[in-house]
Structures are given as C-alpha cells and as structure tokens.
C-alpha cells in the first residue's frame, strides 16, 4: 500500500504580517520603517512605522499641532523637507486620501492619441491583416512617434470593447 506524502502545514500569518500585506497591496507600505525616529512609533501597537499614511499624517501633525519645525519633523519621520511640503499640499487638497502614495509614471496611453487611433483604424479598414508591428511602423512613419506593437494591439482591443458597450 502506497503512502501519501503530506505537505507540512502552512503556518498562519501573524496579524502584523497580514497588515503588512494589506498595506503593500494598497501601496501604503513604508519600505523604510527603520528611518522613523519619532518616540510614538517605538514599541507602540497603535503607531505603525510601516503605515505610510499614518507616518505622513503624524509628521504633518507634529508641525501643525506641536509646533515642531519642518526640518525636525521631516527628519524624525524619515522624509526630506520637499517630501513634507508635498505631503502637506496633498493633505490640504484631498485630506487623508491625499497621503496615499500615487503610482509613478505616465497615467494611461499618452502616445496613442485620438488622431493616431483614427489613423490606425483607417489603415485597418484598408487592410484588416495589418498587425501591431506593421501599424506601429506606419504610425512612426506618419507621426514620428514610436509606439510598441503591443501598445497598438491593446489600444485596438480597448477601442473595440468601448464600441461593443455602446
């Protein structure tokens, strides 16, 4: 009789691991919690140096409510002075959600303009066999804009989805 091998049980994640994972998923994990020198964040269950939103809020509060200088507060919370001013501006404009770190880089397809999409669609009407590579080459020749072939393909798919919804 053959014996089944059993995998060792997976240990359950501790509450701090679960919180770190949740913070990571939301983009709010402070990747350098060791830089925080503020006494509130040492050995506290409530103040978590891994929670970027909480850290930024407390940094802002230290200046606003406790009268600390920007240099003192930013230094003790592991930020630069320009980062402090950026956080303050975001908080003033958006409240707590403004302290959530934003994704870096361009927002959306900035090269594939409406003019370029119309050109691509017109080229496809003339020859439906044109693929992403050929269309990207045509765009480069016509507009002097380099677009990756996969970007062209994704833009066409997205455009087709929009047309089927309406």
CORTA-V640270 format. One record per pair of residues at least 6 apart in sequence whose ideal C-beta (glycine too) atoms are under 8 Angstrom apart, sorted by the first residue. I is the first residue (numbers start at 1). GAP is how many residues later the second one is. D is the distance in whole Angstrom. If there is no record, write none. Layout:
# CORTA-V640270
i:gap:d
I:GAP:D
I:GAP:D
This chain:
# CORTA-V640270
i:gap:d
13:8:7
19:29:7
19:31:7
19:32:8
20:9:6
20:30:6
23:6:4
23:7:8
23:27:6
23:28:6
23:29:7
26:74:7
27:73:7
27:74:5
27:76:7
28:23:6
28:24:5
28:25:5
28:72:6
28:73:7
29:21:6
29:22:8
29:23:7
30:6:8
30:19:6
30:20:5
30:21:7
30:22:4
30:25:6
30:48:8
32:46:6
33:8:8
33:16:4
33:17:5
34:15:8
35:42:8
35:43:3
36:13:4
36:19:6
36:40:7
36:41:6
36:42:5
37:38:7
37:39:5
37:40:8
37:41:7
38:20:7
38:24:8
38:38:5
38:39:6
40:7:5
40:18:7
41:6:5
41:7:7
41:8:5
41:14:7
41:17:8
47:7:7
47:11:7
48:6:6
49:6:6
52:47:7
52:48:8
52:49:6
53:43:7
53:46:5
53:47:6
55:22:6
55:23:8
56:21:8
56:23:8
56:31:5
56:35:8
56:43:5
57:34:7
57:39:7
57:42:6
58:19:7
59:14:5
59:15:7
59:17:8
59:18:4
59:20:6
59:25:6
59:28:7
60:13:8
60:24:8
60:27:6
60:28:6
60:31:6
62:6:5
62:10:8
62:11:4
62:14:8
62:15:8
63:6:7
63:7:6
63:10:5
63:21:8
63:25:8
70:11:6
70:14:5
70:15:8
71:10:6
73:11:7
74:6:6
74:7:5
74:9:7
74:10:4
79:8:7
87:11:8
87:12:6
90:8:4
90:9:6
91:7:5
91:8:6
92:6:8
109:42:7
109:45:8
109:46:6
111:34:6
111:35:8
111:36:5
111:40:7
112:35:6
112:39:6
112:40:7
112:43:5
115:28:8
116:23:6
116:27:6
116:29:7
116:31:8
117:38:6
117:42:6
119:19:8
119:20:7
119:23:6
119:24:7
120:15:5
120:18:8
120:19:7
120:32:6
120:35:7
120:36:7
121:35:8
121:38:7
123:7:6
123:12:6
123:15:6
124:6:6
124:11:7
124:32:8
130:8:8
131:18:7
131:22:8
132:17:3
132:18:6
132:19:8
132:20:4
132:21:4
132:24:8
133:16:4
135:14:7
135:17:5
136:10:8
136:11:5
136:12:7
136:13:5
136:15:8
136:16:5
139:6:6
139:8:5
139:13:7
140:6:6
140:7:7
